[in-house]
């Protein structure tokens, strides 16, 4: 019997960090917004201005790198879960939308990793 494994929080953190760096590099080189996510707010500078988008992604990702440096897998997973939860709770809706869209790229099991939007 096949049992789906639980999504790795440290993999999610690593993926967000990796994608964030790639998007920041691409937007800074092109000096333009690359894309927006489903449900984007056309009135939001985070969705229409490339510099604001770069700042948003940097803000979402800036605390993720230290999480991945822990050699103990259990502690790393716990730190990653805490980092994802905290960042998702405190970021703006555009940041949550970015996080959800990128995690969905990892697969179905990562789609709902973050839980519901905070009230």
N, CA, C and O atoms as a GROMACS GRO file, in nm:
protein
  476
    1UNK      N    1   0.084  -0.118   0.000
    1UNK     CA    2   0.000   0.000   0.000
    1UNK      C    3   0.088   0.124   0.000
    1UNK      O    4   0.180   0.135   0.081
    2UNK      N    5   0.062   0.217  -0.091
    2UNK     CA    6   0.139   0.340  -0.102
    2UNK      C    7   0.082   0.444  -0.007
    2UNK      O    8  -0.039   0.466  -0.002
    3UNK      N    9   0.170   0.509   0.068
    3UNK     CA   10   0.128   0.616   0.158
    3UNK      C   11   0.203   0.743   0.120
    3UNK      O   12   0.326   0.745   0.118
    4UNK      N   13   0.129   0.848   0.091
    4UNK     CA   14   0.192   0.976   0.055
    4UNK      C   15   0.269   1.029   0.174
    4UNK      O   16   0.221   1.023   0.288
    5UNK      N   17   0.386   1.079   0.149
    5UNK     CA   18   0.466   1.134   0.258
    5UNK      C   19   0.422   1.277   0.289
    5UNK      O   20   0.367   1.347   0.205
    6UNK      N   21   0.448   1.316   0.411
    6UNK     CA   22   0.416   1.450   0.457
    6UNK      C   23   0.510   1.548   0.388
    6UNK      O   24   0.630   1.521   0.375
    7UNK      N   25   0.458   1.662   0.342
    7UNK     CA   26   0.546   1.759   0.275
    7UNK      C   27   0.655   1.810   0.370
    7UNK      O   28   0.629   1.837   0.487
    8UNK      N   29   0.774   1.822   0.318
    8UNK     CA   30   0.887   1.871   0.396
    8UNK      C   31   0.883   2.023   0.405
    8UNK      O   32   0.884   2.092   0.303
    9UNK      N   33   0.878   2.075   0.528
    9UNK     CA   34   0.878   2.220   0.547
    9UNK      C   35   1.012   2.280   0.505
    9UNK      O   36   1.016   2.390   0.451
   10UNK      N   37   1.122   2.208   0.530
   10UNK     CA   38   1.252   2.262   0.490
   10UNK      C   39   1.265   2.264   0.338
   10UNK      O   40   1.329   2.354   0.283
   11UNK      N   41   1.205   2.168   0.270
   11UNK     CA   42   1.205   2.172   0.123
   11UNK      C   43   1.124   2.292   0.076
   11UNK      O   44   1.164   2.360  -0.019
   12UNK      N   45   1.012   2.318   0.140
   12UNK     CA   46   0.929   2.434   0.104
   12UNK      C   47   1.005   2.564   0.124
   12UNK      O   48   1.002   2.651   0.038
   13UNK      N   49   1.074   2.577   0.237
   13UNK     CA   50   1.154   2.697   0.264
   13UNK      C   51   1.264   2.712   0.159
   13UNK      O   52   1.284   2.821   0.106
   14UNK      N   53   1.333   2.604   0.130
   14UNK     CA   54   1.440   2.609   0.029
   14UNK      C   55   1.387   2.647  -0.107
   14UNK      O   56   1.451   2.723  -0.180
   15UNK      N   57   1.271   2.595  -0.143
   15UNK     CA   58   1.213   2.627  -0.273
   15UNK      C   59   1.172   2.774  -0.280
   15UNK      O   60   1.199   2.840  -0.380
   16UNK      N   61   1.107   2.824  -0.175
   16UNK     CA   62   1.069   2.965  -0.174
   16UNK      C   63   1.192   3.055  -0.184
   16UNK      O   64   1.192   3.154  -0.258
   17UNK      N   65   1.296   3.022  -0.110
   17UNK     CA   66   1.419   3.100  -0.113
   17UNK      C   67   1.481   3.097  -0.252
   17UNK      O   68   1.521   3.200  -0.306
   18UNK      N   69   1.489   2.979  -0.310
   18UNK     CA   70   1.547   2.964  -0.444
   18UNK      C   71   1.467   3.042  -0.548
   18UNK      O   72   1.524   3.118  -0.626
   19UNK      N   73   1.336   3.024  -0.549
   19UNK     CA   74   1.252   3.094  -0.646
   19UNK      C   75   1.257   3.244  -0.624
   19UNK      O   76   1.258   3.321  -0.720
   20UNK      N   77   1.259   3.285  -0.498
   20UNK     CA   78   1.265   3.427  -0.468
   20UNK      C   79   1.391   3.491  -0.523
   20UNK      O   80   1.385   3.599  -0.583
   21UNK      N   81   1.505   3.427  -0.503
   21UNK     CA   82   1.631   3.480  -0.555
   21UNK      C   83   1.628   3.486  -0.707
   21UNK      O   84   1.669   3.586  -0.766
   22UNK      N   85   1.579   3.382  -0.770
   22UNK     CA   86   1.571   3.382  -0.917
   22UNK      C   87   1.482   3.495  -0.968
   22UNK      O   88   1.518   3.565  -1.063
   23UNK      N   89   1.367   3.513  -0.906
   23UNK     CA   90   1.276   3.618  -0.950
   23UNK      C   91   1.334   3.758  -0.926
   23UNK      O   92   1.320   3.846  -1.011
   24UNK      N   93   1.398   3.777  -0.812
   24UNK     CA   94   1.460   3.906  -0.782
   24UNK      C   95   1.570   3.936  -0.885
   24UNK      O   96   1.576   4.047  -0.937
   25UNK      N   97   1.654   3.838  -0.913
   25UNK     CA   98   1.761   3.858  -1.012
   25UNK      C   99   1.704   3.892  -1.149
   25UNK      O  100   1.752   3.984  -1.216
   26UNK      N  101   1.604   3.819  -1.190
   26UNK     CA  102   1.546   3.841  -1.323
   26UNK      C  103   1.480   3.978  -1.333
   26UNK      O  104   1.498   4.049  -1.433
   27UNK      N  105   1.404   4.017  -1.231
   27UNK     CA  106   1.338   4.147  -1.236
   27UNK      C  107   1.437   4.262  -1.228
   27UNK      O  108   1.418   4.364  -1.294
   28UNK      N  109   1.542   4.246  -1.148
   28UNK     CA  110   1.640   4.355  -1.138
   28UNK      C  111   1.718   4.369  -1.268
   28UNK      O  112   1.755   4.481  -1.305
   29UNK      N  113   1.744   4.260  -1.337
   29UNK     CA  114   1.816   4.267  -1.465
   29UNK      C  115   1.727   4.324  -1.575
   29UNK      O  116   1.772   4.406  -1.656
   30UNK      N  117   1.602   4.281  -1.579
   30UNK     CA  118   1.510   4.325  -1.684
   30UNK      C  119   1.445   4.461  -1.653
   30UNK      O  120   1.392   4.528  -1.741
   31UNK      N  121   1.451   4.498  -1.526
   31UNK     CA  122   1.388   4.622  -1.479
   31UNK      C  123   1.240   4.627  -1.516
   31UNK      O  124   1.187   4.730  -1.559
   32UNK      N  125   1.178   4.514  -1.498
   32UNK     CA  126   1.035   4.505  -1.524
   32UNK      C  127   0.975   4.392  -1.440
   32UNK      O  128   1.046   4.302  -1.396
   33UNK      N  129   0.845   4.399  -1.420
   33UNK     CA  130   0.772   4.295  -1.349
   33UNK      C  131   0.762   4.173  -1.440
   33UNK      O  132   0.723   4.185  -1.556
   34UNK      N  133   0.796   4.057  -1.388
   34UNK     CA  134   0.794   3.936  -1.471
   34UNK      C  135   0.655   3.880  -1.486
   34UNK      O  136   0.610   3.852  -1.597
   35UNK      N  137   0.587   3.863  -1.375
   35UNK     CA  138   0.453   3.805  -1.379
   35UNK      C  139   0.384   3.835  -1.248
   35UNK      O  140   0.446   3.877  -1.150
   36UNK      N  141   0.255   3.813  -1.247
   36UNK     CA  142   0.179   3.822  -1.124
   36UNK      C  143   0.108   3.690  -1.103
   36UNK      O  144   0.099   3.608  -1.195
   37UNK      N  145   0.060   3.669  -0.984
   37UNK     CA  146  -0.004   3.543  -0.950
   37UNK      C  147  -0.155   3.553  -0.968
   37UNK      O  148  -0.210   3.663  -0.977
   38UNK      N  149  -0.218   3.439  -0.973
   38UNK     CA  150  -0.364   3.433  -0.986
   38UNK      C  151  -0.429   3.514  -0.874
   38UNK      O  152  -0.388   3.506  -0.758
   39UNK      N  153  -0.529   3.591  -0.909
   39UNK     CA  154  -0.599   3.672  -0.810
   39UNK      C  155  -0.526   3.801  -0.777
   39UNK      O  156  -0.557   3.864  -0.676
   40UNK      N  157  -0.431   3.841  -0.859
   40UNK     CA  158  -0.352   3.961  -0.832
   40UNK      C  159  -0.441   4.085  -0.826
   40UNK      O  160  -0.541   4.095  -0.897
   41UNK      N  161  -0.403   4.178  -0.740
   41UNK     CA  162  -0.474   4.304  -0.723
   41UNK      C  163  -0.410   4.408  -0.814
   41UNK      O  164  -0.297   4.451  -0.788
   42UNK      N  165  -0.478   4.450  -0.921
   42UNK     CA  166  -0.418   4.546  -1.014
   42UNK      C  167  -0.392   4.683  -0.953
   42UNK      O  168  -0.320   4.764  -1.013
   43UNK      N  169  -0.447   4.711  -0.836
   43UNK     CA  170  -0.423   4.838  -0.768
   43UNK      C  171  -0.307   4.834  -0.671
   43UNK      O  172  -0.271   4.937  -0.613
   44UNK      N  173  -0.247   4.719  -0.652
   44UNK     CA  174  -0.139   4.704  -0.556
   44UNK      C  175  -0.004   4.728  -0.622
   44UNK      O  176   0.024   4.672  -0.728
   45UNK      N  177   0.082   4.810  -0.561
   45UNK     CA  178   0.216   4.828  -0.617
   45UNK      C  179   0.297   4.698  -0.619
   45UNK      O  180   0.385   4.682  -0.703
   46UNK      N  181   0.268   4.607  -0.527
   46UNK     CA  182   0.338   4.478  -0.525
   46UNK      C  183   0.307   4.394  -0.649
   46UNK      O  184   0.382   4.303  -0.684
   47UNK      N  185   0.196   4.426  -0.713
   47UNK     CA  186   0.153   4.351  -0.831
   47UNK      C  187   0.180   4.426  -0.962
   47UNK      O  188   0.166   4.370  -1.070
   48UNK      N  189   0.219   4.555  -0.951
   48UNK     CA  190   0.235   4.636  -1.072
   48UNK      C  191   0.372   4.701  -1.087
   48UNK      O  192   0.408   4.741  -1.198
   49UNK      N  193   0.448   4.713  -0.980
   49UNK     CA  194   0.579   4.780  -0.983
   49UNK      C  195   0.688   4.680  -0.950
   49UNK      O  196   0.684   4.616  -0.845
   50UNK      N  197   0.785   4.666  -1.038
   50UNK     CA  198   0.887   4.562  -1.018
   50UNK      C  199   0.972   4.586  -0.893
   50UNK      O  200   1.012   4.489  -0.828
   51UNK      N  201   1.001   4.712  -0.858
   51UNK     CA  202   1.080   4.737  -0.737
   51UNK      C  203   1.002   4.700  -0.611
   51UNK      O  204   1.059   4.643  -0.517
   52UNK      N  205   0.875   4.731  -0.608
   52UNK     CA  206   0.792   4.691  -0.494
   52UNK      C  207   0.782   4.539  -0.486
   52UNK      O  208   0.784   4.482  -0.376
   53UNK      N  209   0.773   4.473  -0.600
   53UNK     CA  210   0.766   4.326  -0.604
   53UNK      C  211   0.896   4.265  -0.552
   53UNK      O  212   0.894   4.168  -0.476
   54UNK      N  213   1.009   4.323  -0.592
   54UNK     CA  214   1.139   4.276  -0.542
   54UNK      C  215   1.145   4.291  -0.391
   54UNK      O  216   1.189   4.199  -0.322
   55UNK      N  217   1.101   4.405  -0.339
   55UNK     CA  218   1.101   4.426  -0.194
   55UNK      C  219   1.010   4.326  -0.123
   55UNK      O  220   1.045   4.274  -0.017
   56UNK      N  221   0.895   4.298  -0.182
   56UNK     CA  222   0.802   4.201  -0.125
   56UNK      C  223   0.866   4.063  -0.114
   56UNK      O  224   0.863   4.000  -0.009
   57UNK      N  225   0.923   4.017  -0.223
   57UNK     CA  226   0.984   3.883  -0.225
   57UNK      C  227   1.102   3.876  -0.129
   57UNK      O  228   1.119   3.777  -0.058
   58UNK      N  229   1.184   3.981  -0.126
   58UNK     CA  230   1.297   3.984  -0.032
   58UNK      C  231   1.247   3.980   0.112
   58UNK      O  232   1.306   3.911   0.195
   59UNK      N  233   1.140   4.051   0.141
   59UNK     CA  234   1.084   4.051   0.276
   59UNK      C  235   1.032   3.913   0.314
   59UNK      O  236   1.052   3.867   0.426
   60UNK      N  237   0.965   3.847   0.222
   60UNK     CA  238   0.913   3.713   0.249
   60UNK      C  239   1.027   3.616   0.278
   60UNK      O  240   1.017   3.534   0.369
   61UNK      N  241   1.135   3.624   0.200
   61UNK     CA  242   1.241   3.522   0.203
   61UNK      C  243   1.358   3.549   0.296
   61UNK      O  244   1.438   3.459   0.321
   62UNK      N  245   1.372   3.670   0.349
   62UNK     CA  246   1.497   3.707   0.414
   62UNK      C  247   1.533   3.625   0.538
   62UNK      O  248   1.651   3.618   0.573
   63UNK      N  249   1.438   3.565   0.604
   63UNK     CA  250   1.470   3.486   0.724
   63UNK      C  251   1.478   3.336   0.697
   63UNK      O  252   1.495   3.257   0.790
   64UNK      N  253   1.466   3.296   0.572
   64UNK     CA  254   1.462   3.154   0.541
   64UNK      C  255   1.600   3.087   0.537
   64UNK      O  256   1.611   2.970   0.574
   65UNK      N  257   1.704   3.155   0.496
   65UNK     CA  258   1.836   3.093   0.481
   65UNK      C  259   1.888   3.031   0.611
   65UNK      O  260   1.935   2.917   0.608
   66UNK      N  261   1.882   3.100   0.725
   66UNK     CA  262   1.934   3.040   0.848
   66UNK      C  263   1.863   2.910   0.887
   66UNK      O  264   1.924   2.823   0.949
   67UNK      N  265   1.736   2.898   0.851
   67UNK     CA  266   1.659   2.777   0.882
   67UNK      C  267   1.724   2.654   0.821
   67UNK      O  268   1.726   2.547   0.881
   68UNK      N  269   1.778   2.670   0.701
   68UNK     CA  270   1.833   2.556   0.627
   68UNK      C  271   1.972   2.516   0.673
   68UNK      O  272   2.025   2.415   0.628
   69UNK      N  273   2.033   2.594   0.760
   69UNK     CA  274   2.171   2.567   0.801
   69UNK      C  275   2.182   2.474   0.921
   69UNK      O  276   2.293   2.440   0.962
   70UNK      N  277   2.071   2.432   0.979
   70UNK     CA  278   2.072   2.340   1.092
   70UNK      C  279   2.097   2.198   1.041
   70UNK      O  280   2.025   2.150   0.954
   71UNK      N  281   2.198   2.131   1.096
   71UNK     CA  282   2.233   1.996   1.052
   71UNK      C  283   2.135   1.889   1.101
   71UNK      O  284   2.124   1.782   1.040
   72UNK      N  285   2.064   1.917   1.210
   72UNK     CA  286   1.970   1.821   1.266
   72UNK      C  287   1.838   1.830   1.189
   72UNK      O  288   1.771   1.933   1.191
   73UNK      N  289   1.802   1.721   1.122
   73UNK     CA  290   1.683   1.724   1.034
   73UNK      C  291   1.556   1.759   1.110
   73UNK      O  292   1.476   1.839   1.061
   74UNK      N  293   1.536   1.702   1.226
   74UNK     CA  294   1.416   1.730   1.304
   74UNK      C  295   1.407   1.876   1.345
   74UNK      O  296   1.302   1.938   1.333
   75UNK      N  297   1.519   1.930   1.393
   75UNK     CA  298   1.522   2.071   1.431
   75UNK      C  299   1.504   2.161   1.309
   75UNK      O  300   1.439   2.265   1.317
   76UNK      N  301   1.563   2.121   1.197
   76UNK     CA  302   1.550   2.199   1.073
   76UNK      C  303   1.403   2.203   1.028
   76UNK      O  304   1.353   2.308   0.988
   77UNK      N  305   1.335   2.088   1.034
   77UNK     CA  306   1.194   2.084   0.996
   77UNK      C  307   1.108   2.170   1.089
   77UNK      O  308   1.018   2.240   1.044
   78UNK      N  309   1.138   2.164   1.218
   78UNK     CA  310   1.064   2.245   1.314
   78UNK      C  311   1.087   2.394   1.290
   78UNK      O  312   0.993   2.473   1.292
   79UNK      N  313   1.212   2.432   1.268
   79UNK     CA  314   1.244   2.573   1.241
   79UNK      C  315   1.180   2.619   1.111
   79UNK      O  316   1.133   2.732   1.101
   80UNK      N  317   1.178   2.531   1.011
   80UNK     CA  318   1.116   2.565   0.883
   80UNK      C  319   0.965   2.584   0.900
   80UNK      O  320   0.907   2.677   0.843
   81UNK      N  321   0.902   2.497   0.977
   81UNK     CA  322   0.758   2.510   1.002
   81UNK      C  323   0.729   2.642   1.072
   81UNK      O  324   0.633   2.712   1.036
   82UNK      N  325   0.811   2.677   1.171
   82UNK     CA  326   0.793   2.804   1.243
   82UNK      C  327   0.813   2.923   1.150
   82UNK      O  328   0.736   3.019   1.153
   83UNK      N  329   0.917   2.917   1.066
   83UNK     CA  330   0.946   3.028   0.974
   83UNK      C  331   0.834   3.047   0.872
   83UNK      O  332   0.793   3.160   0.846
   84UNK      N  333   0.785   2.937   0.816
   84UNK     CA  334   0.675   2.946   0.719
   84UNK      C  335   0.550   3.003   0.784
   84UNK      O  336   0.484   3.091   0.728
   85UNK      N  337   0.517   2.952   0.901
   85UNK     CA  338   0.397   2.996   0.971
   85UNK      C  339   0.405   3.145   1.005
   85UNK      O  340   0.311   3.220   0.981
   86UNK      N  341   0.518   3.186   1.062
   86UNK     CA  342   0.536   3.326   1.101
   86UNK      C  343   0.530   3.418   0.980
   86UNK      O  344   0.456   3.517   0.980
   87UNK      N  345   0.606   3.385   0.877
   87UNK     CA  346   0.611   3.472   0.759
   87UNK      C  347   0.474   3.481   0.692
   87UNK      O  348   0.434   3.588   0.647
   88UNK      N  349   0.402   3.370   0.686
   88UNK     CA  350   0.270   3.369   0.624
   88UNK      C  351   0.173   3.456   0.705
   88UNK      O  352   0.088   3.524   0.648
   89UNK      N  353   0.187   3.452   0.836
   89UNK     CA  354   0.097   3.529   0.922
   89UNK      C  355   0.123   3.679   0.914
   89UNK      O  356   0.028   3.757   0.917
   90UNK      N  357   0.249   3.721   0.904
   90UNK     CA  358   0.279   3.864   0.912
   90UNK      C  359   0.291   3.934   0.777
   90UNK      O  360   0.292   4.057   0.773
   91UNK      N  361   0.300   3.860   0.669
   91UNK     CA  362   0.317   3.926   0.539
   91UNK      C  363   0.184   3.979   0.486
   91UNK      O  364   0.077   3.940   0.533
   92UNK      N  365   0.193   4.066   0.390
   92UNK     CA  366   0.074   4.125   0.326
   92UNK      C  367   0.006   4.020   0.238
   92UNK      O  368   0.068   3.919   0.204
   93UNK      N  369  -0.119   4.042   0.199
   93UNK     CA  370  -0.189   3.943   0.114
   93UNK      C  371  -0.112   3.907  -0.013
   93UNK      O  372  -0.115   3.792  -0.056
   94UNK      N  373  -0.044   4.004  -0.074
   94UNK     CA  374   0.033   3.975  -0.194
   94UNK      C  375   0.148   3.878  -0.165
   94UNK      O  376   0.181   3.794  -0.249
   95UNK      N  377   0.206   3.889  -0.047
   95UNK     CA  378   0.312   3.796  -0.007
   95UNK      C  379   0.258   3.656   0.016
   95UNK      O  380   0.321   3.558  -0.023
   96UNK      N  381   0.142   3.648   0.078
   96UNK     CA  382   0.078   3.516   0.098
   96UNK      C  383   0.044   3.453  -0.037
   96UNK      O  384   0.062   3.333  -0.056
   97UNK      N  385  -0.006   3.534  -0.128
   97UNK     CA  386  -0.041   3.484  -0.262
   97UNK      C  387   0.085   3.432  -0.332
   97UNK      O  388   0.081   3.328  -0.397
   98UNK      N  389   0.196   3.506  -0.320
   98UNK     CA  390   0.322   3.463  -0.381
   98UNK      C  391   0.368   3.330  -0.321
   98UNK      O  392   0.408   3.239  -0.394
   99UNK      N  393   0.364   3.320  -0.188
   99UNK     CA  394   0.406   3.196  -0.120
   99UNK      C  395   0.321   3.078  -0.166
   99UNK      O  396   0.375   2.972  -0.199
  100UNK      N  397   0.190   3.095  -0.167
  100UNK     CA  398   0.100   2.986  -0.209
  100UNK      C  399   0.126   2.943  -0.353
  100UNK      O  400   0.132   2.824  -0.384
  101UNK      N  401   0.142   3.042  -0.441
  101UNK     CA  402   0.164   3.010  -0.583
  101UNK      C  403   0.294   2.932  -0.603
  101UNK      O  404   0.297   2.837  -0.681
  102UNK      N  405   0.399   2.971  -0.534
  102UNK     CA  406   0.527   2.902  -0.550
  102UNK      C  407   0.522   2.762  -0.490
  102UNK      O  408   0.574   2.668  -0.549
  103UNK      N  409   0.460   2.747  -0.374
  103UNK     CA  410   0.451   2.614  -0.313
  103UNK      C  411   0.365   2.520  -0.396
  103UNK      O  412   0.390   2.400  -0.399
  104UNK      N  413   0.264   2.573  -0.464
  104UNK     CA  414   0.181   2.490  -0.552
  104UNK      C  415   0.265   2.430  -0.664
  104UNK      O  416   0.232   2.324  -0.716
  105UNK      N  417   0.373   2.498  -0.702
  105UNK     CA  418   0.462   2.447  -0.806
  105UNK      C  419   0.534   2.320  -0.762
  105UNK      O  420   0.576   2.240  -0.845
  106UNK      N  421   0.548   2.301  -0.631
  106UNK     CA  422   0.613   2.181  -0.577
  106UNK      C  423   0.524   2.058  -0.587
  106UNK      O  424   0.574   1.945  -0.588
  107UNK      N  425   0.393   2.077  -0.594
  107UNK     CA  426   0.302   1.964  -0.605
  107UNK      C  427   0.181   1.979  -0.516
  107UNK      O  428   0.175   2.067  -0.430
  108UNK      N  429   0.085   1.891  -0.538
  108UNK     CA  430  -0.042   1.893  -0.468
  108UNK      C  431  -0.024   1.893  -0.316
  108UNK      O  432  -0.094   1.964  -0.244
  109UNK      N  433   0.069   1.811  -0.268
  109UNK     CA  434   0.086   1.798  -0.124
  109UNK      C  435   0.135   1.927  -0.058
  109UNK      O  436   0.124   1.942   0.064
  110UNK      N  437   0.189   2.020  -0.136
  110UNK     CA  438   0.238   2.147  -0.081
  110UNK      C  439   0.136   2.259  -0.094
  110UNK      O  440   0.152   2.365  -0.034
  111UNK      N  441   0.031   2.236  -0.170
  111UNK     CA  442  -0.066   2.341  -0.200
  111UNK      C  443  -0.128   2.402  -0.073
  111UNK      O  444  -0.143   2.523  -0.064
  112UNK      N  445  -0.163   2.318   0.022
  112UNK     CA  446  -0.231   2.367   0.143
  112UNK      C  447  -0.141   2.364   0.266
  112UNK      O  448  -0.190   2.364   0.379
  113UNK      N  449  -0.012   2.362   0.245
  113UNK     CA  450   0.084   2.355   0.355
  113UNK      C  451   0.071   2.472   0.452
  113UNK      O  452   0.095   2.456   0.571
  114UNK      N  453   0.033   2.589   0.403
  114UNK     CA  454   0.031   2.710   0.484
  114UNK      C  455  -0.098   2.729   0.563
  114UNK      O  456  -0.103   2.814   0.652
  115UNK      N  457  -0.201   2.652   0.532
  115UNK     CA  458  -0.327   2.668   0.603
  115UNK      C  459  -0.405   2.788   0.553
  115UNK      O  460  -0.371   2.847   0.450
  116UNK      N  461  -0.511   2.825   0.626
  116UNK     CA  462  -0.594   2.937   0.583
  116UNK      C  463  -0.525   3.072   0.604
  116UNK      O  464  -0.434   3.084   0.686
  117UNK      N  465  -0.569   3.172   0.529
  117UNK     CA  466  -0.516   3.307   0.548
  117UNK      C  467  -0.552   3.356   0.688
  117UNK      O  468  -0.661   3.325   0.738
  118UNK      N  469  -0.462   3.432   0.752
  118UNK     CA  470  -0.494   3.487   0.884
  118UNK      C  471  -0.608   3.588   0.874
  118UNK      O  472  -0.630   3.652   0.771
  119UNK      N  473  -0.680   3.601   0.983
  119UNK     CA  474  -0.795   3.694   0.986
  119UNK      C  475  -0.750   3.838   0.993
  119UNK      O  476  -0.833   3.928   0.996
   0.00000   0.00000   0.00000
